Amino acid sequence: MKLNRRNFEIARARACMSQSDFEAAGIPKGTLCRAMGGNGLKPETLGKIARALKVDVTEIMETEI
């Protein structure tokens, strides 16, 4: 699963979350960097990011057509 970078950035801005907020939620900086770089994520990792942002996971995941 991949992170939709644009939607992630929008959700992050709405939530006013910094890197330290993600780290406090158990999401290491390296994980976010890999996700932002277009690397695939485990479903549970994408779920943790969505939970930290308080959005549904479908809002931040890349959909393939």
Backbone as a chain_set.jsonl record, in Angstrom:
{"seq": "MKLNRRNFEIARARACMSQSDFEAAGIPKGTLCRAMGGNGLKPETLGKIARALKVDVTEIMETEI", "coords": {"N": [[0.85, -1.169, 0.0], [0.44, 2.254, -0.717], [1.174, 5.622, 0.234], [-0.791, 8.446, -0.401], [0.625, 11.244, -1.248], [-0.19, 13.954, -1.546], [-2.794, 14.008, -0.399], [-2.111, 13.171, 2.15], [-0.512, 15.317, 3.036], [-2.43, 17.355, 3.097], [-4.202, 16.361, 5.07], [-2.427, 16.3, 7.195], [-1.84, 19.015, 7.518], [-4.379, 19.958, 8.243], [-4.656, 18.672, 10.678], [-2.641, 19.843, 12.056], [-0.116, 18.657, 12.625], [3.132, 17.872, 13.726], [6.438, 16.496, 13.1], [7.305, 15.467, 15.541], [4.877, 14.939, 16.752], [3.959, 12.765, 15.268], [5.954, 10.931, 15.934], [5.404, 10.65, 18.645], [3.061, 9.292, 18.404], [3.953, 6.843, 17.742], [5.115, 6.499, 15.256], [7.916, 6.287, 13.515], [10.382, 8.652, 12.291], [11.835, 7.793, 10.036], [10.073, 5.972, 8.865], [8.006, 7.629, 7.955], [9.466, 9.134, 6.136], [10.178, 7.196, 4.222], [7.619, 6.521, 3.34], [6.786, 8.959, 2.235], [8.518, 9.047, 0.153], [7.464, 7.347, -1.667], [7.585, 4.645, -1.248], [6.256, 1.389, -0.534], [3.94, 0.563, 2.105], [3.199, -1.334, 5.052], [-0.101, -2.498, 5.665], [-0.927, -2.073, 8.333], [0.784, -0.07, 9.181], [0.084, 2.104, 7.567], [-2.449, 2.371, 8.587], [-1.854, 3.198, 11.213], [-0.791, 5.733, 10.72], [-3.03, 7.001, 9.605], [-4.753, 6.863, 11.82], [-3.39, 8.499, 13.637], [-3.699, 10.922, 12.354], [-6.376, 11.152, 12.506], [-8.148, 10.4, 10.441], [-9.916, 8.547, 7.91], [-8.412, 5.63, 6.607], [-8.619, 5.345, 3.863], [-8.58, 7.899, 2.929], [-5.962, 8.744, 2.797], [-4.52, 6.869, 1.402], [-2.965, 5.667, -1.582], [-4.735, 5.198, -4.502], [-4.989, 2.786, -6.95], [-5.6, 2.651, -10.367]], "CA": [[0.0, 0.0, 0.0], [1.225, 3.481, -0.79], [0.611, 6.849, 0.772], [-1.049, 9.526, -1.346], [1.368, 12.341, -0.62], [-1.001, 15.174, -1.532], [-3.854, 13.865, 0.601], [-1.454, 13.119, 3.447], [-0.112, 16.679, 3.405], [-3.661, 18.083, 3.435], [-4.662, 15.863, 6.369], [-1.436, 16.715, 8.196], [-2.051, 20.447, 7.757], [-5.632, 20.103, 8.992], [-4.431, 18.18, 12.047], [-1.531, 20.627, 12.633], [0.799, 17.683, 13.215], [4.565, 17.969, 13.445], [7.14, 15.22, 13.135], [7.319, 14.954, 16.919], [3.539, 14.392, 17.024], [3.93, 11.418, 14.68], [6.819, 10.079, 16.75], [4.667, 10.364, 19.884], [2.023, 8.32, 18.052], [4.605, 5.568, 17.448], [5.491, 6.43, 13.847], [9.267, 6.841, 13.415], [10.679, 9.584, 11.2], [12.247, 7.008, 8.87], [8.883, 5.39, 8.247], [7.345, 8.699, 7.2], [10.334, 9.485, 5.005], [10.009, 6.154, 3.203], [6.262, 6.647, 2.803], [6.762, 10.155, 1.397], [9.326, 8.736, -1.017], [6.724, 6.475, -2.573], [7.737, 3.222, -0.929], [5.071, 0.742, -0.003], [3.805, 0.437, 3.551], [2.334, -2.39, 5.55], [-1.431, -1.952, 5.949], [-1.034, -1.608, 9.718], [1.514, 1.198, 9.29], [-0.791, 3.115, 6.984], [-3.525, 2.543, 9.565], [-1.351, 4.01, 12.328], [-0.683, 7.111, 10.247], [-4.405, 7.515, 9.5], [-5.28, 7.033, 13.173], [-2.744, 9.677, 14.214], [-4.293, 12.094, 11.694], [-7.825, 11.089, 12.738], [-8.847, 10.299, 9.165], [-10.079, 7.187, 7.427], [-7.228, 5.231, 5.87], [-8.84, 5.535, 2.425], [-8.32, 9.301, 2.599], [-4.538, 9.008, 2.6], [-3.841, 5.822, 0.643], [-2.944, 5.807, -3.032], [-5.636, 4.257, -5.171], [-4.494, 2.437, -8.277], [-6.696, 2.425, -11.315]], "C": [[0.9, 1.238, 0.0], [0.427, 4.66, -0.258], [0.391, 7.835, -0.369], [-0.487, 10.788, -0.714], [0.528, 13.618, -0.505], [-2.069, 15.113, -0.444], [-3.282, 13.803, 2.018], [-1.101, 14.524, 3.926], [-1.33, 17.527, 3.792], [-4.146, 17.672, 4.817], [-3.715, 16.302, 7.482], [-1.6, 18.198, 8.527], [-3.324, 20.679, 8.567], [-5.457, 19.707, 10.455], [-3.341, 18.97, 12.77], [-0.513, 19.716, 13.318], [2.229, 17.902, 12.765], [5.166, 16.564, 13.462], [7.121, 14.632, 14.539], [5.956, 14.4, 17.324], [3.414, 12.974, 16.463], [4.793, 10.469, 15.495], [6.142, 9.712, 18.062], [3.561, 9.342, 19.643], [2.622, 6.974, 17.649], [4.997, 5.393, 15.988], [6.867, 7.087, 13.692], [9.454, 7.731, 12.185], [11.038, 8.829, 9.916], [11.07, 6.397, 8.13], [8.159, 6.434, 7.41], [8.165, 9.094, 5.986], [10.196, 8.468, 3.876], [8.641, 6.261, 2.544], [6.174, 7.836, 1.853], [7.558, 9.947, 0.112], [8.658, 7.794, -1.991], [6.89, 4.997, -2.328], [6.445, 2.666, -0.347], [5.114, 0.627, 1.51], [2.979, -0.794, 3.881], [0.972, -1.757, 5.842], [-1.551, -1.398, 7.365], [-0.287, -0.288, 9.934], [0.694, 2.341, 8.712], [-1.961, 3.399, 7.921], [-3.092, 3.393, 10.752], [-1.25, 5.483, 11.944], [-2.071, 7.737, 10.166], [-4.996, 7.771, 10.884], [-4.693, 8.278, 13.826], [-3.342, 10.964, 13.641], [-5.8, 12.214, 11.928], [-8.622, 11.189, 11.44], [-9.022, 8.826, 8.833], [-8.877, 6.849, 6.547], [-7.395, 5.445, 4.363], [-8.588, 6.983, 1.989], [-6.858, 9.575, 2.285], [-3.816, 7.915, 1.807], [-3.988, 6.073, -0.857], [-3.88, 4.765, -3.617], [-5.106, 4.024, -6.585], [-5.667, 2.107, -9.179], [-6.282, 1.425, -12.371]], "O": [[1.961, 1.263, 0.624], [-0.803, 4.688, -0.295], [1.274, 8.039, -1.202], [-1.054, 11.329, 0.235], [0.545, 14.28, 0.532], [-2.228, 16.052, 0.335], [-3.883, 14.311, 2.965], [-1.357, 14.879, 5.076], [-1.253, 18.33, 4.722], [-4.466, 18.525, 5.645], [-4.155, 16.636, 8.582], [-1.508, 18.588, 9.691], [-3.339, 21.509, 9.477], [-6.033, 20.323, 11.352], [-3.139, 18.786, 13.971], [-0.1, 19.972, 14.449], [2.503, 18.094, 11.58], [4.498, 15.585, 13.792], [6.94, 13.426, 14.705], [5.882, 13.49, 18.15], [2.837, 12.094, 17.102], [4.407, 9.323, 15.725], [6.287, 8.588, 18.541], [3.168, 8.614, 20.555], [1.892, 6.064, 17.257], [5.192, 4.268, 15.528], [6.971, 8.313, 13.733], [8.767, 7.573, 11.175], [10.586, 9.199, 8.832], [11.078, 6.316, 6.902], [7.747, 6.155, 6.285], [7.61, 9.362, 4.921], [10.109, 8.843, 2.707], [8.519, 6.11, 1.329], [5.561, 7.74, 0.79], [7.297, 10.599, -0.899], [9.226, 7.473, -3.035], [6.398, 4.177, -3.102], [5.651, 3.39, 0.254], [6.184, 0.598, 2.117], [2.158, -1.238, 3.078], [0.909, -0.59, 6.23], [-2.199, -0.374, 7.58], [-0.683, 0.518, 10.776], [0.619, 3.419, 9.301], [-2.409, 4.54, 8.032], [-3.866, 4.213, 11.246], [-1.579, 6.367, 12.735], [-2.271, 8.869, 10.604], [-5.664, 8.783, 11.097], [-5.407, 9.029, 14.491], [-3.476, 11.965, 14.345], [-6.418, 13.227, 11.599], [-9.603, 11.924, 11.333], [-8.356, 7.965, 9.407], [-8.384, 7.71, 5.818], [-6.414, 5.701, 3.664], [-8.405, 7.25, 0.801], [-6.545, 10.536, 1.582], [-2.614, 8.028, 1.565], [-4.989, 6.614, -1.326], [-3.816, 3.588, -3.262], [-4.815, 4.972, -7.315], [-6.591, 1.386, -8.803], [-7.07, 1.103, -13.26]]}, "num_chains": 1, "name": "protein.A"}
